[in-house]
Amino acid sequence: MAFAVGAATALAVATPWEHQPQETVSSKAGAQSIPQTREDLITAWTAELDKAGKAKPDGWELLTTGEIRGRYIHQQTVNTPEADDIDPGFAGPQSGDVWTTGPAQMLATAAGAALTGSAVVWAARRRKSDTAAE
């Protein structure tokens, strides 16, 4: 019986869909996409430099479009607001919080939490059985 159910499930899964696949990720650029033309890059770079109170360097006209793009992205990154500007009063991550540690420490923390949880349950059961025996 289990074989028949498994075979029917496999056949149902293998049956082709009658509709076309739908696009789930937009191929359109995001709201903060990087300008593509040299003129648009210069305009955007100039705006980012203005935010920082800076001016274009001497000889910037000799930069390639790729170099201007790199400088624009760099300046945009430099101009990114700090956490205090976004959420004043947020204390930030505390020492030992998972998001302040590396992947190996996160795994160790998760394993420790699982073991600690098991130990807590075991200790609670042990206390319950100890008090019942008294």
Phi, psi and chi 1 to 4 in degrees:
 res  aa     phi    psi   chi1   chi2   chi3   chi4
   1 MET       -  -44.7 -178.8   67.6  175.7      -
   2 ALA   -62.3  -35.3      -      -      -      -
   3 PHE   -62.7  -41.8  176.0   76.5      -      -
   4 ALA   -65.3  -41.2      -      -      -      -
   5 VAL   -65.2  -43.0  171.7      -      -      -
   6 GLY   -63.6  -41.9      -      -      -      -
   7 ALA   -65.6  -40.9      -      -      -      -
   8 ALA   -65.5  -39.2      -      -      -      -
   9 THR   -65.0  -44.2  -57.3      -      -      -
  10 ALA   -62.2  -40.2      -      -      -      -
  11 LEU   -66.1  -40.2 -176.4   60.1      -      -
  12 ALA   -66.1  -39.1      -      -      -      -
  13 VAL   -69.8  -36.8  170.3      -      -      -
  14 ALA   -77.7  -14.3      -      -      -      -
  15 THR   -66.4  129.9  -56.3      -      -      -
  16 PRO   -66.4  148.0   19.6  -26.6      -      -
  17 TRP   -74.2  148.8  -64.9   98.3      -      -
  18 GLU   -88.2  -10.3  -64.4 -158.7   15.1      -
  19 HIS  -112.5  161.9   58.7   71.9      -      -
  20 GLN   -77.5  150.5  -65.8  -64.5  -38.9      -
  21 PRO   -62.4  146.2    6.9  -10.3      -      -
  22 GLN  -102.4  146.2  -63.8  177.0   -8.8      -
  23 GLU   -75.6  123.0 -176.1  177.2  -40.9      -
  24 THR  -104.6  -17.7   56.8      -      -      -
  25 VAL  -119.7  127.2  178.2      -      -      -
  26 SER   -71.3  137.4  175.3      -      -      -
  27 SER   -86.1   -4.8   59.2      -      -      -
  28 LYS   -76.4  151.9  -62.1  176.2 -176.0  172.5
  29 ALA   -68.2  150.8      -      -      -      -
  30 GLY   -71.2  174.0      -      -      -      -
  31 ALA   -62.5  -31.6      -      -      -      -
  32 GLN  -110.1   49.0  -68.3 -170.2   -6.0      -
  33 SER   -72.8  159.0   63.5      -      -      -
  34 ILE   -83.1  130.2  -61.1  170.7      -      -
  35 PRO   -57.2  148.5  -20.2   29.2      -      -
  36 GLN  -103.6  -33.2  -63.1  -58.3  -49.7      -
  37 THR   -86.2  156.3   65.3      -      -      -
  38 ARG   -60.0  -43.6 -178.3  177.3  178.8   88.2
  39 GLU   -62.5  -44.3  -66.8   77.8   23.0      -
  40 ASP   -66.2  -37.2  -69.7  -16.1      -      -
  41 LEU   -64.7  -42.2  -79.9  166.1      -      -
  42 ILE   -63.1  -42.9  -68.4  169.2      -      -
  43 THR   -62.3  -46.9  -57.7      -      -      -
  44 ALA   -66.9  -41.5      -      -      -      -
  45 TRP   -62.7  -43.6 -179.6   37.5      -      -
  46 THR   -61.3  -41.0  -56.6      -      -      -
  47 ALA   -63.8  -40.9      -      -      -      -
  48 GLU   -67.2  -38.9  -69.9  -64.3  -33.0      -
  49 LEU   -65.4  -38.6  -72.9  170.5      -      -
  50 ASP   -61.8  -40.2  -72.0  -15.4      -      -
  51 LYS   -59.0  -35.5  -74.1 -179.4 -169.0  175.9
  52 ALA   -88.3   -2.9      -      -      -      -
  53 GLY    74.6   28.6      -      -      -      -
  54 LYS  -116.1  165.7  -62.4  179.9  179.8  178.4
  55 ALA  -120.2  161.8      -      -      -      -
  56 LYS   -62.7  143.6  -70.8 -177.5  -79.5 -146.8
  57 PRO   -71.2  159.2   25.4  -32.0      -      -
  58 ASP   -61.1  139.4  -67.5  -24.6      -      -
  59 GLY    77.9   15.5      -      -      -      -
  60 TRP   -63.0  -23.6   68.5  -91.7      -      -
  61 GLU   -62.0  -24.7  -62.7   91.4   -9.1      -
  62 LEU   -81.6   -9.6  -59.3  175.3      -      -
  63 LEU   -69.3  144.4  -64.7  172.6      -      -
  64 THR   -74.9  166.2   65.7      -      -      -
  65 THR   -60.2  -39.3  -57.2      -      -      -
  66 GLY   -63.8  -39.5      -      -      -      -
  67 GLU   -67.3  -38.9  -69.9  170.1  -31.1      -
  68 ILE   -65.5  -41.5  -67.6  172.3      -      -
  69 ARG   -59.0  -44.9 -178.5  178.0  -66.4  112.6
  70 GLY   -62.3  -42.5      -      -      -      -
  71 ARG   -68.4  -36.4  -70.9  179.9 -178.1 -136.7
  72 TYR   -63.2  -48.3  161.3   68.2      -      -
  73 ILE   -62.4  -41.3  -67.4  170.0      -      -
  74 HIS   -61.5  -47.4  170.9   75.3      -      -
  75 GLN   -66.3  -35.5 -168.0   60.6   50.5      -
  76 GLN   -63.2  -40.4 -168.4  178.2   36.0      -
  77 THR   -66.3  -43.8  -56.3      -      -      -
  78 VAL   -61.6  -35.9  169.4      -      -      -
  79 ASN   -80.2   -4.3  -70.6   -9.7      -      -
  80 THR   -60.4  134.0  -57.7      -      -      -
  81 PRO   -66.3  151.9   16.7  -22.9      -      -
  82 GLU   -79.1  164.1  -63.0  -68.4  -36.1      -
  83 ALA   -59.6  -38.7      -      -      -      -
  84 ASP   -64.4  -30.5  -70.5  -20.9      -      -
  85 ASP   -73.5  -32.4  -62.5  -26.9      -      -
  86 ILE   -79.9  -46.5  -64.1  171.1      -      -
  87 ASP  -137.3   80.8 -171.1    6.6      -      -
  88 PRO   -61.0  139.4   -9.9   17.2      -      -
  89 GLY    92.9  -10.3      -      -      -      -
  90 PHE   -70.4  126.7  176.7   67.2      -      -
  91 ALA   -74.1  -16.4      -      -      -      -
  92 GLY    83.8  175.0      -      -      -      -
  93 PRO   -65.6  139.9   16.8  -23.5      -      -
  94 GLN   -88.7  158.4  -57.1  -59.4  -43.1      -
  95 SER   -57.8  129.2  175.2      -      -      -
  96 GLY    92.5   -8.0      -      -      -      -
  97 ASP   -65.0  149.5  -75.4  -13.8      -      -
  98 VAL   -58.3  -39.9  173.0      -      -      -
  99 TRP   -74.5   -4.2   58.0   79.6      -      -
 100 THR   -99.8    1.2   62.9      -      -      -
 101 THR  -111.8  166.5   59.2      -      -      -
 102 GLY   -82.3  175.5      -      -      -      -
 103 PRO   -58.7  -41.4  -20.8   28.6      -      -
 104 ALA   -65.5  -39.5      -      -      -      -
 105 GLN   -70.0  -33.9  -68.2  166.7  -33.4      -
 106 MET   -65.1  -41.8  -72.2 -167.7  -53.8      -
 107 LEU   -63.6  -42.4  -71.9  173.1      -      -
 108 ALA   -64.3  -39.3      -      -      -      -
 109 THR   -64.6  -43.8  -57.7      -      -      -
 110 ALA   -64.3  -43.4      -      -      -      -
 111 ALA   -64.2  -41.5      -      -      -      -
 112 GLY   -63.5  -39.9      -      -      -      -
 113 ALA   -65.0  -41.2      -      -      -      -
 114 ALA   -63.6  -45.1      -      -      -      -
 115 LEU   -67.1  -40.3  -68.4  174.3      -      -
 116 THR   -63.2  -42.7  -57.4      -      -      -
 117 GLY   -59.9  -42.8      -      -      -      -
 118 SER   -64.0  -41.0  -60.4      -      -      -
 119 ALA   -65.8  -38.1      -      -      -      -
 120 VAL   -65.0  -44.5  168.2      -      -      -
 121 VAL   -62.7  -44.4  169.3      -      -      -
 122 TRP   -61.4  -44.2  178.2   82.7      -      -
 123 ALA   -64.8  -39.4      -      -      -      -
 124 ALA   -64.5  -42.6      -      -      -      -
 125 ARG   -64.5  -40.8  -72.6 -177.9 -176.7  158.6
 126 ARG   -62.9  -44.9  173.0   91.8  179.7  174.4
 127 ARG   -61.9  -41.1 -102.9 -172.3  -49.4 -120.8
 128 LYS   -63.1  -42.8 -172.6  174.9 -177.8 -178.6
 129 SER   -71.4  -33.1   65.7      -      -      -
 130 ASP   -67.1  -42.7  -72.8  -12.5      -      -
 131 THR   -72.7  -29.0   55.6      -      -      -
 132 ALA   -70.6  -31.3      -      -      -      -
 133 ALA   -75.5  -22.6      -      -      -      -
 134 GLU   -75.9      -  -68.2  176.4   -4.1      -
